[in-house]
Structures are given as structure tokens and as C-alpha cells.
Amino acid sequence: MPLGLGRRKKAPPLVENEEAEPLRGGLGGVGLGSVGGVAALQPGLPPPPASLRPRLVFHTQLAHGSPTGRIEGFTNVKELYSKIAEAFKVSPAEVMFCTLNTHKVDMDKLLGGQIGLEDFIFAHTKGQRKEVEVFKSEEALGLTITDNGAGYAFIKRIKEGSVIDRIQVINVGDMIESINGQSLIGCRHYEVAKMLKDLPKGRTFTLKLTEPRKAFDMISQRSTAGKHNAGAQLGTGRGTLRLRAKGPATVEEQPSAFEEKAIEKVDDLLESYMGIRDTELAATMVELGKDKRNPDEFAEALDEQLGDFAFPDEFVFDVWGAIGDAKVGRY
């Protein structure tokens, strides 16, 4: 067995029935300073003075209706929410999530780790709170959970005909505040999904939810919200701004056809082996593997960057194969 794979341990599925699907990140890029400017840099060169960096200014509105604001100078999602809150004089804690180029609760237009340079940002703020008792008659509730990168987990999709689909007051976009009185503020999507999966079948549990504040034309859109559209494109600009949890944001080109397909295939493998869907993790794995010469080099790169996941050997080989297939166009 290659050296890089021999040190691996088996990892049991994290979530088997409830999907956890985070917001998507991107690949590669050039540096963006934290003072609202960006510059195309050659590797190893120092950034230009802040006064010489072009400004990135984005237009934004509150999704339920507001004047248009202008924001700049953010490098991650939390800073973005703070800038939006400052522009509209609300608390940052009121911002639940953002969509790009639509004011509707459209999960295919959800702002994740990337923003097209010409995208218009709509901020969805907290609306009505509600408490719902749910009888878990089946193992799978039919929910896909995501989070906003700033401590709020919410419902991204509801499977048709599922336990949750039969409860009309629960909607796509609802933030899950607590389960049986246990606060979920600050939890990641996979933690919430696992808690829902671990709830015993045949018992009733209580959800406290907060729905996004709605404009008049959004009141009756439950039947269409959250349906998956694999062909949806978020960015309309020539590049994207990638927001990072650590380090500066970067301006990047749109992912290539190879990268898009490889990420999709790796995300499918994550669901098959580990019971989660995580496009940002899949994108990171593709980035680590696309220039490696063999699976041993790839395994060592995974150990260095993502060692905490302890991916099984067979999973690593399958991911390596998926990246290789995408490179040569075997989709």
C-alpha cells in the first residue's frame, strides 16, 4: 500500500439520512487586501500600497424591501453581514443569509464562499418566530441543512412527501434555533443534521424556527422554494470574490468545466462514503489533487490539509479516480 495511504483510519458515516450541505467555496486565486481593495499579484510579490488597489464595491438591498446600499471592505461572511447591517442600521445578528441577484428565498442563488464581481446582494433578515412539534414517524425527516458561515443553520431543501414536507408551517429558509430546547446558535450544518438524525424514531420533538422576513410577493412560495436546479449559475461577473474563514479574500476566475464536474463527482462520493454533502470540502479536495502525479502524493496532501477527517483508503482512491476522469473528460 502506498506510504501516504497506509497511515489512514476508517471513518464511520457522520450523517446517514439527513443531508448537511454547506455553502460553496471556490478554487485558487489572487490576493485581496482586507481594506476593500484587490490587486492581481504574481506569486511571491508584495501587495501594492492600499492607495493603489482598486476598490470592490457591491450593491445590496434587504430582501423584503429597502433602498439600495453600497458595501465594501469585507473579507469574510461575518464581515459582509456587519457591512450590510451598518448600511441599513440593523444588528448583524438579524442577517440570516444572502441570495445573489434575487430577493426570493432561492437556495440555488444562495451566497456562499463566492460572489460574482457584478452580483447584486440581497440580505434576508429575521422574521416571524415559530415553535413546531414534530412526530418522527420515519428515520429520515427529509431535510437538507446548510449554514450561513456565521453561526446560523437553516433548511436548504425539503424532500417531497417526507415527514417535514407534510408540516406546512416549516419552510425552506427557516433558521433552526433549537431542538428540544437545546440552542443551535453557533453550530455547523453537519452538527445540526446529526442531531436530527439521532432523534429517536416514534417520538415527538420540538423545533424552534425563525423564518426570513418576506416581501409581499414571497408569501406563498413554499411549493417552489428549494427545488434543486443543477444548472443554476450564481456569478454574472467576469470573476468572483472568494470569502475565506482564515486569511484574506481573493478574486478568482470562474471554475473551469473540469473543476465543476470534478467537484460534483467528489461531492457525490462524500455522500456515499460519509453521509454528508459538502461542496466546499469537495472543492478543496479537487484543488489538492488536480496537480498531483499519483494517489500517494494526493493522500499525503490530504493528510496535511484535511487529516482530521481520516478518510478511508478506498475513498481516497475513488476520489483520485474521479479527479482523473474529470481531467480527461470522462464525465
C-alpha positions as CSV (number, residue, x, y, z in Angstrom):
1,M,0.0,0.0,0.0
2,P,1.4,3.4,-0.8
3,L,3.0,5.3,2.1
4,G,0.5,8.1,2.1
5,L,-2.5,5.8,2.4
6,G,-1.1,3.3,5.0
7,R,-1.5,5.7,7.9
8,R,-5.2,6.1,7.4
9,K,-8.0,5.1,9.8
10,K,-11.6,4.2,8.9
11,A,-14.2,6.9,9.4
12,P,-17.8,6.0,10.1
13,P,-20.6,7.9,8.4
14,L,-21.2,11.3,10.1
15,V,-24.8,11.6,8.9
16,E,-26.7,8.8,7.2
17,N,-30.2,10.2,6.4
18,E,-30.2,13.9,7.0
19,E,-28.1,15.7,4.5
20,A,-25.8,18.5,5.6
21,E,-25.0,20.8,2.7
22,P,-22.9,23.9,3.3
23,L,-22.3,26.9,1.2
24,R,-19.9,26.5,-1.6
25,G,-16.4,27.9,-1.9
26,G,-14.1,28.2,-4.8
27,L,-10.6,27.4,-6.1
28,G,-7.2,29.1,-6.5
29,G,-6.9,32.8,-6.8
30,V,-5.0,36.1,-6.4
31,G,-4.8,38.2,-3.2
32,L,-7.3,40.6,-1.9
33,G,-6.4,43.1,0.8
34,S,-8.6,43.5,3.8
35,V,-9.1,47.2,3.2
36,G,-11.6,46.9,0.4
37,G,-9.1,46.6,-2.4
38,V,-7.8,44.0,-4.8
39,A,-4.7,43.5,-6.9
40,A,-3.7,40.8,-9.3
41,L,-0.4,39.7,-7.9
42,Q,2.4,37.5,-9.1
43,P,3.4,34.7,-6.6
44,G,6.0,36.0,-4.1
45,L,5.5,39.7,-4.8
46,P,4.3,42.0,-2.0
47,P,0.9,43.6,-2.3
48,P,0.8,47.1,-3.7
49,P,0.0,50.1,-1.3
50,A,-3.6,50.3,-0.3
51,S,-3.9,53.6,-2.1
52,L,-3.2,51.9,-5.4
53,R,-5.6,49.0,-5.0
54,P,-8.9,49.3,-7.0
55,R,-12.0,49.3,-4.7
56,L,-14.5,46.5,-4.9
57,V,-18.0,47.9,-4.2
58,F,-21.1,45.8,-4.2
59,H,-24.7,46.9,-4.3
60,T,-27.2,45.4,-1.7
61,Q,-30.8,45.6,-0.6
62,L,-32.8,44.0,2.2
63,A,-34.8,41.1,0.6
64,H,-38.1,42.3,2.0
65,G,-37.6,45.8,0.5
66,S,-35.2,48.7,1.1
67,P,-33.3,51.4,-0.7
68,T,-30.0,50.2,-2.3
69,G,-26.9,50.3,-0.2
70,R,-23.2,50.1,-1.2
71,I,-20.8,48.0,0.8
72,E,-17.0,47.3,0.5
73,G,-14.0,46.3,2.6
74,F,-15.1,42.9,3.8
75,T,-13.0,39.7,3.6
76,N,-15.3,37.0,5.1
77,V,-19.0,36.3,5.6
78,K,-19.2,37.7,9.1
79,E,-17.6,41.0,7.9
80,L,-20.1,41.0,5.0
81,Y,-23.0,40.7,7.4
82,S,-21.6,43.5,9.5
83,K,-21.2,45.8,6.5
84,I,-24.8,45.1,5.4
85,A,-26.1,45.7,9.0
86,E,-24.1,49.0,9.1
87,A,-25.6,50.1,5.7
88,F,-29.2,49.5,6.9
89,K,-28.8,50.3,10.6
90,V,-29.7,46.9,11.9
91,S,-27.9,44.4,14.1
92,P,-25.6,41.9,12.3
93,A,-27.4,39.2,14.3
94,E,-30.6,40.0,12.3
95,V,-29.0,38.9,9.0
96,M,-29.8,35.2,8.3
97,F,-28.3,34.7,4.9
98,C,-27.9,36.4,1.5
99,T,-29.0,35.5,-2.1
100,L,-27.4,36.7,-5.3
101,N,-29.4,38.6,-7.9
102,T,-32.9,37.7,-6.5
103,H,-34.8,38.8,-3.4
104,K,-36.6,35.5,-3.2
105,V,-35.7,32.6,-0.9
106,D,-34.0,30.7,-3.7
107,M,-31.5,28.2,-2.4
108,D,-29.9,27.9,-5.9
109,K,-28.9,31.5,-5.6
110,L,-27.6,31.3,-2.0
111,L,-24.4,33.3,-1.3
112,G,-21.7,31.0,-0.2
113,G,-17.9,31.5,-0.3
114,Q,-18.0,33.3,-3.7
115,I,-19.6,36.5,-5.0
116,G,-19.5,37.4,-8.7
117,L,-17.9,40.8,-9.2
118,E,-21.2,42.1,-10.7
119,D,-23.6,40.3,-8.4
120,F,-26.3,42.2,-6.5
121,I,-26.6,41.0,-2.9
122,F,-30.0,40.6,-1.2
123,A,-29.9,40.2,2.6
124,H,-32.6,38.1,4.3
125,T,-33.3,39.2,7.9
126,K,-35.1,37.5,10.7
127,G,-38.9,37.5,10.6
128,Q,-41.6,35.5,12.4
129,R,-40.5,33.0,15.1
130,K,-42.4,29.8,15.5
131,E,-42.4,26.6,17.6
132,V,-43.4,23.3,16.0
133,E,-43.9,19.8,17.4
134,V,-42.8,17.1,15.0
135,F,-43.6,13.4,15.3
136,K,-40.6,11.4,13.9
137,S,-42.6,8.6,12.1
138,E,-39.6,7.8,9.8
139,E,-35.9,7.6,10.3
140,A,-35.3,10.3,7.6
141,L,-37.1,13.6,8.1
142,G,-36.4,14.8,4.5
143,L,-34.3,17.8,5.3
144,T,-31.1,19.2,3.8
145,I,-29.4,21.5,6.2
146,T,-26.9,24.3,5.4
147,D,-25.4,27.2,7.4
148,N,-24.6,30.8,6.8
149,G,-20.9,30.6,7.9
150,A,-21.7,32.9,10.8
151,G,-23.5,30.6,13.3
152,Y,-27.0,30.0,11.9
153,A,-28.1,26.7,10.4
154,F,-31.2,26.7,8.3
155,I,-33.3,24.5,5.9
156,K,-32.0,24.4,2.4
157,R,-34.3,21.7,0.9
158,I,-37.4,19.7,1.9
159,K,-37.9,16.4,0.2
160,E,-41.3,16.0,-1.3
161,G,-43.5,13.6,0.6
162,S,-41.3,13.5,3.6
163,V,-42.2,13.9,7.3
164,I,-41.3,17.7,7.2
165,D,-43.0,18.2,3.8
166,R,-46.3,17.3,5.5
167,I,-45.9,20.1,8.0
168,Q,-46.9,23.2,6.1
169,V,-45.6,25.7,8.6
170,I,-42.0,24.6,8.1
171,N,-40.4,26.2,5.1
172,V,-37.1,26.4,3.1
173,G,-35.1,29.2,4.6
174,D,-36.2,28.7,8.1
175,M,-33.4,29.0,10.7
176,I,-33.3,26.2,13.3
177,E,-32.8,28.0,16.6
178,S,-33.2,25.0,18.9
179,I,-34.1,21.3,19.1
180,N,-35.9,20.2,22.3
181,G,-34.7,23.4,24.0
182,Q,-31.0,22.9,23.0
183,S,-29.8,26.1,21.3
184,L,-28.1,25.6,17.9
185,I,-26.8,29.1,17.5
186,G,-23.1,28.7,16.6
187,C,-23.5,25.1,15.4
188,R,-22.4,24.0,11.9
189,H,-24.7,22.3,9.4
190,Y,-23.3,18.8,10.0
191,E,-23.8,19.1,13.7
192,V,-27.5,20.0,13.3
193,A,-28.0,17.3,10.7
194,K,-26.5,14.7,13.0
195,M,-28.7,15.8,15.9
196,L,-31.8,15.5,13.8
197,K,-30.7,12.1,12.6
198,D,-30.0,10.8,16.1
199,L,-33.5,11.8,17.4
200,P,-35.4,8.5,18.2
201,K,-38.0,7.3,15.8
202,G,-41.5,7.2,17.2
203,R,-41.0,10.2,19.4
204,T,-42.1,13.8,19.2
205,F,-39.6,16.6,19.3
206,T,-39.8,20.4,19.3
207,L,-38.2,22.7,16.8
208,K,-37.9,26.5,17.4
209,L,-37.6,28.2,14.0
210,T,-37.2,31.7,12.6
211,E,-38.3,32.4,9.1
212,P,-36.8,35.1,6.9
213,R,-38.8,38.3,6.7
214,K,-40.8,38.2,3.4
215,A,-41.8,40.8,0.9
216,F,-45.4,40.7,-0.3
217,D,-44.7,38.6,-3.4
218,M,-42.9,35.9,-1.4
219,I,-45.7,35.0,1.0
220,S,-46.9,31.9,-0.9
221,Q,-43.8,30.4,-2.5
222,R,-43.3,27.3,-0.3
223,S,-44.2,24.9,-3.2
224,T,-41.4,26.1,-5.4
225,A,-38.7,27.2,-3.0
226,G,-35.7,24.9,-2.5
227,K,-36.1,22.8,-5.6
228,H,-32.7,21.9,-6.9
229,N,-31.5,23.3,-10.2
230,A,-28.2,21.8,-11.2
231,G,-27.7,24.3,-14.0
232,A,-28.1,27.4,-11.9
233,Q,-25.2,29.9,-12.2
234,L,-24.6,32.4,-9.4
235,G,-22.0,34.7,-10.8
236,T,-22.7,37.1,-13.6
237,G,-19.4,38.9,-13.5
238,R,-16.1,38.1,-15.1
239,G,-14.7,36.9,-11.8
240,T,-15.7,36.0,-8.3
241,L,-14.7,37.3,-4.9
242,R,-14.0,34.3,-2.6
243,L,-14.5,34.9,1.1
244,R,-12.3,32.8,3.4
245,A,-12.7,31.9,7.1
246,K,-8.9,32.4,7.5
247,G,-6.7,34.8,5.5
248,P,-7.6,37.4,3.0
249,A,-10.4,37.2,0.4
250,T,-9.3,36.5,-3.2
251,V,-10.5,37.4,-6.6
252,E,-10.7,34.4,-8.9
253,E,-11.8,33.2,-12.3
254,Q,-15.0,31.1,-12.5
255,P,-14.3,27.4,-12.0
256,S,-13.4,25.5,-15.2
257,A,-15.7,22.8,-16.7
258,F,-13.2,20.2,-15.3
259,E,-13.3,21.7,-11.8
260,E,-17.1,21.9,-11.8
261,K,-17.5,18.3,-12.8
262,A,-14.8,17.0,-10.5
263,I,-16.3,18.9,-7.6
264,E,-19.7,17.4,-8.4
265,K,-18.3,13.8,-8.5
266,V,-16.3,14.2,-5.3
267,D,-19.4,15.6,-3.5
268,D,-21.3,12.5,-4.6
269,L,-18.5,10.4,-3.1
270,L,-18.7,12.3,0.2
271,E,-22.3,11.5,0.4
272,S,-21.8,7.8,-0.5
273,Y,-18.9,7.2,2.0
274,M,-19.6,9.7,4.8
275,G,-23.3,10.6,4.6
276,I,-22.7,14.4,4.0
277,R,-22.8,16.8,1.1
278,D,-20.1,19.5,1.3
279,T,-19.2,21.2,-2.0
280,E,-16.6,23.4,-0.3
281,L,-14.8,20.4,1.1
282,A,-15.1,18.7,-2.4
283,A,-13.6,21.8,-4.0
284,T,-10.7,21.8,-1.6
285,M,-10.0,18.1,-2.4
286,V,-10.1,18.8,-6.1
287,E,-7.7,21.7,-5.7
288,L,-5.3,19.5,-3.7
289,G,-5.5,16.7,-6.2
290,K,-5.5,18.3,-9.6
291,D,-1.7,18.7,-9.9
292,K,-0.7,15.6,-8.1
293,R,1.1,12.8,-10.1
294,N,-0.2,9.8,-8.2
295,P,-2.6,8.8,-5.4
296,D,0.3,8.6,-2.9
297,E,1.1,12.3,-3.3
298,F,-2.6,13.1,-3.2
299,A,-3.0,11.1,0.1
300,E,-0.1,13.0,1.7
301,A,-1.7,16.3,0.7
302,L,-5.0,15.2,2.2
303,D,-3.2,14.1,5.4
304,E,-1.5,17.6,5.6
305,Q,-4.6,19.7,4.9
306,L,-7.6,17.5,6.0
307,G,-6.1,14.9,8.3
308,D,-8.8,15.3,10.9
309,F,-11.3,13.6,8.6
310,A,-9.3,10.3,8.5
311,F,-10.7,9.4,5.1
312,P,-10.8,5.7,4.3
313,D,-8.2,4.4,1.8
314,E,-10.8,3.2,-0.7
315,F,-12.5,6.7,-0.6
316,V,-9.1,8.4,-1.3
317,F,-8.6,6.1,-4.3
318,D,-12.1,6.7,-5.6
319,V,-11.7,10.5,-5.3
320,W,-8.3,10.3,-7.1
321,G,-10.1,8.3,-9.9
322,A,-12.9,10.9,-10.1
323,I,-10.5,13.8,-10.4
324,G,-8.6,11.8,-13.1
325,D,-11.8,11.0,-15.0
326,A,-12.8,14.7,-15.0
327,K,-9.4,15.7,-16.3
328,V,-9.7,13.6,-19.4
329,G,-13.4,14.4,-19.9
330,R,-14.9,11.1,-18.7
331,Y,-18.0,12.7,-17.1
